[in-house]
Amino acid sequence: MVSQLRGMGNRPRVKVRIVAATGLPERGSNKSTHATCMAKNKKSSMFRTKDAWDAREPIWDEPGGQMVMRWVPGDALKFCIMDKDRGSWVPNMMQSDATVAQCELRSDEYFPNGLQTSLPLFTANGYPIPGAELRVEVQIYGVEKTSLGGKISGLMNVANWDMRSVKHGIENAPSAVIAAWYNLLGEPADDRTKGDLGMLIGLPFIIFIFLTWMSWAVRHFNTAAVVMIFGLTFLIAVGMGLMGVTTHKKSKIPFFAIGCLMLISVIFAVIFSNLGWNNEWRQWWWMKTGIQYSASAATPAEARSDAAVITFQNVKAGSAWTSVDTSRAAGYRGDGGIYCAAPILDPTEALGDIMRVNYWAIGINCCDDFGSFTCDDSRNVKAGVGVVMVGSGSQRVGQGGGMPCASCNTDEFRLATLKAAGVFNMVSAPGALYVRYVTNAKIIENQYLAQCVFSFFSSLLFAIVFFGTIGFITNYKALGKPGHFPLYNLLTPKPKKFVPPPEVQAKQPMVITEDTAVEESPWTLVLSPATNGQMNLAAVNNQDTPGNYGT
C-alpha cells in the first residue's frame, strides 16, 4: 500500500507559532486572553492558542506551532487577539469572545522562506494601537527556498527590533534557535527512523574518541600498532559502506550512512591525534619517559642526544660555572615574534678563541635583537636544568627541537643561533641541543600536562557537537537511504521493460486512431440461466459453433 503521507511534502504548507503580545490596552484583571490565526477569508482554517492570564503582556509560546489548514500560496495570514470574561456568571458556552487587537501578514512578507518578526497590532476598527505588537514565527514547507546564506541573512535582519522585541527574543532564545535550526534544515524525510539516531551519533563518536585517545596513549611506545588500528578501522568503515549499497541495501539498518560517518570519524581522528601529539603529547611523553643526564657546557651534545632532561654543573669550587650567557644572545624576528637563542657556556668554553656551543637556551619574545635574554629562568642563579625540546621527525629525538610544540619554529631558532654565532665569534656544535633553562624540570612538564588534559576535553567537546550534529542531520534527512543519495541510483539497475512474447503480442488489442479502424471481435459472450439457479457463460464464435466456458 502506498503511504498517504508520502505526497504531503510535494505541496506547500505553512506552520505558525504565536509567541506573545506586548503593549495591549488595559482591560481589567478578570480576562483570559488567547490568539487565533487563519488563512484570510478561510474561517475553517482557524486555530487558537491556549489561554493566557496576563491581559496586557500575554505569553503563549506553544512549542512547535500549528499547521494552517486549507492554506495555499498567496493567502495572507490573519491574527486576532481575543478576550473572554473569567468572572462572568454566564456559562462558558454562552460567552462570546471580544476582539482586542488584530493584524495581518501578507504572503509576500513570509513566503517562501518563513519569517520571525513582531507585527504591529490594530483595533477591530483598523486603528493602530500604539506600542502593541504580536510576536509570531512562520515556517514554510514543501517549496524550494533560498540558499542557506539567504536564510541566515534573513535571521540576522534587525529592522523590526526594539526593546520589547529584544526582551522577548532573549526570553524565547532557546525555542527560537531550535525553530531557526529546523527552518534551515527544512522538512524531515518521510522514511526516517528515530531508532537509527543512536547508531548514527554513537558509533562515529565512540570511534573518534577511541582512536584519538588511543593514539595519544600508545603512539610513544608503538607507532606501528597505532597505524594498524587506524587502518583496520578504516577498512571496516569502507566495508560497512559497501555492504550498505550491495548485499544489505534493503536492510532497515542504515549501513551505508554508518559507514560514511565512520570514515569521517577516522579522518578527523587522524587530524586531531596528530595535532595533539605534536603540540602537547610528544613533548610530555618525552619528558616522562626520557633519560636524565648531568653534563657541563663542554660535554659534546651528540653524547646526550637521547636526553630528556640535562642537569648542568652550574657550581664548581663554590663559584658559578655553567650558565646561560645572556650577553651573547640573539633574536630572529619572524612572523610569530622574536625567536631567541643564547649559548650555555662555562669559563673553559668562554675563554677559547672560538667558542663551541653544544647547548642553546631558547625562548620566544624574551630578548632583543642582541642580548637582553630573559627566557624562563635563565637569569636565576639557582637554575641549572635544561629540558630538551623534541626535534622534528626526520631528526633524532631531541636534536634541533623547537617550541612551543615539537619541531615548531625549528628554522627560526636555527637562524637565531646562526645570528648569535656569527656576531659573537661562536660556532654551533654538530647535533647541538635546544633546551629550556629552568630551576626544575617539573615546571615544563606540568605545563605540557595541563595542555594534554585540555586536549582531552577539547576533543570530547568537538566530538559531542560535531558528530551529534551530523548524525542528527543524517537521520533527519534519511541520508544514505535509497532515494536520498545519488550513489544508490547509480548502483541500482534500472527495471527491465516487460516485452511480451511474439504470440502474445499478436493478440494485443489494436490502438484506435483516426487512421485505423477496429475490427469486430469474432466472439460473442452469452449468459444463459441454468436449471440449478446459476448462470452459464458461453463464448460464441460468429463462424463456428458455441463453446461453453462453464458456470
Protein Blocks (a to p, Z undefined) as FASTA:
>chain_A
ZZfklmmmmpccdddddfbdehiacebjkbccddddddehilklpccddddfbfklccfk
pghiaadehiaehiacddddddddfkbcbdfklpccddfbdcdddfklmpcnbpaddddd
ddfkopacehiacddddddehiacddfklmmmmmmpcklgcfklmmmmmmmmmmmmmmmm
mmmnopadfkbcfklmmmmmmmmmmmmmmmmmmmmmmmmmommlmmmmmmmmmmmmmmmm
mmmmmmmmmbmbdfklmmmmmmmmmmmmmmmmmmmmmmmmmmmmmmmmmccddddfklcf
klmmmpfbdcddfbgghiafbdcdfklgccdddfkbccdddddddfklmmpmbdcdfbdc
ddehiacfegjiaghjllpmkbccdcdddddfkbcehiapacfbehiaklmmmmmmmmmm
mmnopacdehiacddddfbfklmmmmmmmmmmmmmmmmmmmmmmmmmmmmmmmmmnogoi
ahiafklmmmpccdddddddfklmmmpccdddfkbccdddfbdcdddddfkopacddddd
fkbccddebZZ
